[in-house]
């Protein structure tokens, strides 16, 4: 696994992590019959996510490049993005993972538009509580 430094325009950190799921991909094939595993997205940018999962990926990380297909909803649209696990850090009863999305322009744009919609709703809700 490589060292990785974030150098992006923006990264959004969620107050409440987003429920998500993922599938493991190794050598271009789904692992474990393509089963989905639960995870939570802690922060996001158009190029990747930091996620938490209690599912241990250690045995897969030591082999060839591990990719995952993450599925989540930021506002209304289900997003499926494929990325590479670039770092792992033990955290609580599981691990945090840094996922760098493959160059997928349509996913970049979808994440940005969904985050704008989500943020607009959050701002509107916070104004209503004043």
Secondary structure, 3 states (H helix, E strand, C coil): CCCCCCCCCCCEEEEEEEEEEEEEEECCEECHHHCCEEEEEEEEECCEEEEEECCCCHHHHCCCCEEEEEEEECCCCEEEEEEEEEEEEEECCEEEEEEEECCCHHHHHHHHHHHHHHHHHHHHHHHHCC
